[in-house]
Amino acid sequence: MKITRMSVVFDTDDLEAESSFWAEITGGTVERDDDWHSLSVDGEQRLAFQLAPDHVPPRWPDGEPQQIHLDLVVDDIRSAHDEVMAAGARLLKRADDLDAAEGFQVYADPSGHPFCLCWE
């Protein structure tokens, strides 16, 4: 089997909010169709978003089992935190020590999908 492309696809009830959030965070561009948006970064498709009018956000950490999440390794957690919050993220779990050599914080995107900002 030869796989020519793989995409992580987020279900969402608000295509514009979801794809715009991830475009802002990644510096990518969005190609829009009626029920599907694709996000490209540096000319490569990286994420996709499917309209799901009945989408119910995962509830982390006490709800249904987590379905999927992204880990984004950043070089400056404080500025990355400010950027994702300004773009519309919601902080779910704060790190104990932002000055530790490594760690992570957990956020939710506009549709409620969890993702982590990590540093090493």
VMD Tcl script that draws the C-alpha trace (Angstrom):
set ca {
  {0.00 0.00 0.00}
  {1.29 3.42 -0.94}
  {-0.15 6.32 1.04}
  {0.13 9.54 -0.94}
  {-1.21 11.93 1.69}
  {-2.53 11.80 5.22}
  {-4.67 14.40 6.94}
  {-5.82 14.90 10.46}
  {-9.47 15.94 10.11}
  {-11.31 17.86 12.82}
  {-15.09 17.70 12.96}
  {-16.64 21.08 13.74}
  {-19.94 22.88 13.72}
  {-18.15 26.15 12.77}
  {-15.78 25.65 9.84}
  {-14.69 29.27 9.68}
  {-13.78 29.59 13.37}
  {-11.98 26.24 13.48}
  {-9.95 26.56 10.27}
  {-9.12 30.22 10.90}
  {-7.87 29.40 14.41}
  {-5.47 26.73 13.14}
  {-4.37 28.90 10.20}
  {-3.45 31.68 12.60}
  {-1.58 29.32 14.95}
  {0.39 27.57 12.18}
  {0.86 30.46 9.77}
  {-1.03 28.48 7.15}
  {-3.65 29.24 4.54}
  {-7.17 27.85 4.24}
  {-8.88 26.54 1.13}
  {-12.64 26.66 1.65}
  {-15.49 24.53 0.28}
  {-19.06 24.44 1.59}
  {-18.55 21.59 4.06}
  {-14.76 21.11 4.07}
  {-11.77 23.36 4.69}
  {-8.13 22.37 4.10}
  {-5.16 23.99 5.81}
  {-1.81 24.18 4.06}
  {1.45 25.22 5.67}
  {4.46 25.91 3.44}
  {2.53 24.52 0.47}
  {1.66 21.18 2.13}
  {-1.79 20.21 3.36}
  {-1.49 19.63 7.10}
  {-5.02 19.63 8.55}
  {-8.58 19.43 7.32}
  {-11.92 20.42 8.82}
  {-15.26 18.77 8.11}
  {-18.61 20.39 8.80}
  {-20.42 18.34 11.45}
  {-23.52 20.30 12.49}
  {-24.16 17.96 15.45}
  {-20.54 18.12 16.70}
  {-20.23 17.73 20.46}
  {-16.84 18.84 21.81}
  {-14.86 16.27 23.77}
  {-14.85 17.03 27.49}
  {-11.33 16.89 28.83}
  {-10.30 15.41 31.22}
  {-13.49 14.21 32.90}
  {-15.74 13.48 29.94}
  {-15.80 10.88 27.22}
  {-12.41 9.43 26.35}
  {-10.17 11.78 24.44}
  {-10.43 11.16 20.72}
  {-7.23 12.80 19.45}
  {-4.97 15.71 20.29}
  {-2.01 17.57 18.81}
  {1.25 18.29 20.61}
  {2.89 21.49 19.37}
  {6.47 21.91 20.54}
  {7.27 25.61 20.97}
  {10.43 27.51 21.80}
  {8.76 30.11 24.06}
  {5.78 28.89 26.06}
  {4.80 32.33 27.33}
  {4.55 33.94 23.89}
  {2.95 30.80 22.42}
  {0.36 30.87 25.22}
  {-0.45 34.51 24.46}
  {-0.79 33.77 20.74}
  {-3.14 30.80 21.08}
  {-5.28 32.61 23.66}
  {-5.56 35.68 21.40}
  {-6.58 33.38 18.53}
  {-9.43 31.90 20.58}
  {-8.01 28.95 22.54}
  {-9.20 28.07 26.04}
  {-6.70 26.95 28.70}
  {-7.65 23.55 30.14}
  {-4.60 22.69 32.27}
  {-1.86 25.05 33.37}
  {1.69 23.76 33.84}
  {3.04 23.79 37.40}
  {6.25 25.57 36.38}
  {6.70 27.49 33.13}
  {10.43 27.73 33.87}
  {10.94 23.96 34.06}
  {13.27 22.44 31.46}
  {10.32 20.64 29.88}
  {6.58 20.61 30.26}
  {3.23 21.20 28.64}
  {-0.05 23.06 28.96}
  {-3.37 21.79 27.63}
  {-5.74 23.98 25.63}
  {-8.93 23.59 23.61}
  {-9.46 25.04 20.14}
  {-12.73 26.84 19.24}
  {-14.54 23.51 18.68}
  {-13.28 22.04 21.95}
  {-10.54 19.75 20.60}
  {-7.68 19.50 23.11}
  {-4.12 20.32 22.10}
  {-0.89 20.82 24.03}
  {1.81 23.43 23.86}
  {4.98 21.60 24.88}
  {8.54 22.70 25.50}
  {11.80 20.80 25.90}
}
mol new
graphics top color blue
foreach p $ca { graphics top sphere $p radius 0.5 }
foreach p [lrange $ca 0 end-1] q [lrange $ca 1 end] { graphics top cylinder $p $q radius 0.2 }
display resetview
